[in-house]
Amino acid sequence: MIYKTADIRDQDGYKLLVSLVVPRPIAWVTTVDDEGIVNCGPYSFFNAVSGDPPVVVIGIGAKTKSTIKDTGINIRANGQFVVNLVSEDLAEQMNLTAIDFEHGVDELKLAGLSTAPSAVVKPPRIKEARAALECERIAILEISADRAIAVGKVVAFYIQDDCMQDPAKMYIDTPKLNLVGRMHGRGWYTRTNDRFLMERIDLGEWTKKHGNPPAPG
Ligand SMILES: Cc1cc2nc3c(=O)[nH]c(=O)nc-3n(C[C@H](O)[C@H](O)[C@H](O)COP(=O)(O)O)c2cc1C
């Protein structure tokens, strides 16, 4: 099947993309507005796109036909956000914070969550989250008045102490974080505990086994 984007309805591009790009990690984003009111919402158009410097991106959509979601309003205004990561035991609370409450409503309180101060940025992290990335805006790609992609440099990493395997070596006990991701259609999620190991093969090792690779071209 081939679908040319020019031939399909706008909403079908979303439908195809979210069924193909799976699983997607979830950025549970906290921001603050001009008055310091904390806002929170989950975003699965999210990923890490650079390790050095550490950079993440978030795709923020429309709240109404002409306004971006509150997370976007706040990042446009002050450039700071915290990506809290979602463990399975927090999934239902994360889902509550996705309800389209009016700007200024304390979604964290409604979901029975609390905040802890961040180390570098003004928006707090979600205290119950086992890991969080404090971010400062590098750029905002303005897609339209109501949509944007925020590109943020991670300026501090929070990992709950008991989720560290070896703090000196910066080894994280990732399975203990028990993070969830988003799958295809509405309402579907996945766990991250079905792992398999496949070591990287370097060129020397490959050549020893198979002989010299064919010349390029
Ligand atoms: C798991 C999950 C992932 C979501 N991902 C996105 C996303 O990537 N982009 C987006 O615009 N909305 C996404 N949403 C919807 C927003 O979370 C929702 O509109 C929320 O109310 C936005 O909050 P805010 O206006 O406080 O920023 C997602 C919802 C859920 C439950």
The ligand as an SDF file (V2000), in Angstrom:
LIG
                    3D

 31 33  0  0  0  0  0  0  0  0999 V2000
    0.2090    9.0700   26.3160 C   0  0  0  0  0  0  0  0  0  0  0  0
   -0.1850   10.3650   25.6860 C   0  0  0  0  0  0  0  0  0  0  0  0
    0.6510   10.9470   24.7730 C   0  0  0  0  0  0  0  0  0  0  0  0
    0.3200   12.1760   24.1730 C   0  0  0  0  0  0  0  0  0  0  0  0
    1.1740   12.7320   23.2730 N   0  0  0  0  0  0  0  0  0  0  0  0
    0.8990   13.9350   22.7300 C   0  0  0  0  0  0  0  0  0  0  0  0
    1.8320   14.5420   21.8170 C   0  0  0  0  0  0  0  0  0  0  0  0
    2.8940   14.0080   21.5050 O   0  0  0  0  0  0  0  0  0  0  0  0
    1.5140   15.7640   21.3290 N   0  0  0  0  0  0  0  0  0  0  0  0
    0.3630   16.4210   21.6800 C   0  0  0  0  0  0  0  0  0  0  0  0
    0.1310   17.5410   21.2150 O   0  0  0  0  0  0  0  0  0  0  0  0
   -0.5300   15.8660   22.5490 N   0  0  0  0  0  0  0  0  0  0  0  0
   -0.2820   14.6530   23.0880 C   0  0  0  0  0  0  0  0  0  0  0  0
   -1.1640   14.0910   23.9700 N   0  0  0  0  0  0  0  0  0  0  0  0
   -2.3420   14.8560   24.4040 C   0  0  0  0  0  0  0  0  0  0  0  0
   -1.9510   15.8610   25.5070 C   0  0  0  0  0  0  0  0  0  0  0  0
   -1.3250   15.2090   26.5920 O   0  0  0  0  0  0  0  0  0  0  0  0
   -3.2040   16.5730   26.0520 C   0  0  0  0  0  0  0  0  0  0  0  0
   -3.7870   17.3350   25.0000 O   0  0  0  0  0  0  0  0  0  0  0  0
   -2.9050   17.4340   27.2500 C   0  0  0  0  0  0  0  0  0  0  0  0
   -4.0930   17.9610   27.7810 O   0  0  0  0  0  0  0  0  0  0  0  0
   -1.9700   18.5770   26.9190 C   0  0  0  0  0  0  0  0  0  0  0  0
   -1.6850   19.2380   28.1170 O   0  0  0  0  0  0  0  0  0  0  0  0
   -1.2800   20.7560   28.1870 P   0  0  0  0  0  0  0  0  0  0  0  0
   -2.3010   21.5620   27.3560 O   0  0  0  0  0  0  0  0  0  0  0  0
   -1.3670   21.0300   29.6440 O   0  0  0  0  0  0  0  0  0  0  0  0
    0.0910   20.8690   27.6240 O   0  0  0  0  0  0  0  0  0  0  0  0
   -0.8910   12.8310   24.5280 C   0  0  0  0  0  0  0  0  0  0  0  0
   -1.7530   12.2200   25.4650 C   0  0  0  0  0  0  0  0  0  0  0  0
   -1.4090   10.9930   26.0360 C   0  0  0  0  0  0  0  0  0  0  0  0
   -2.3400   10.3620   27.0190 C   0  0  0  0  0  0  0  0  0  0  0  0
  1  2  1  0
  2  3  1  0
  2 30  2  0
  3  4  2  0
  4  5  1  0
  4 28  1  0
  5  6  2  0
  6  7  1  0
  6 13  1  0
  7  8  2  0
  7  9  1  0
  9 10  1  0
 10 11  2  0
 10 12  1  0
 12 13  2  0
 13 14  1  0
 14 15  1  0
 14 28  1  0
 15 16  1  0
 16 17  1  0
 16 18  1  0
 18 19  1  0
 18 20  1  0
 20 21  1  0
 20 22  1  0
 22 23  1  0
 23 24  1  0
 24 25  2  0
 24 26  1  0
 24 27  1  0
 28 29  2  0
 29 30  1  0
 30 31  1  0
M  END
$$$$
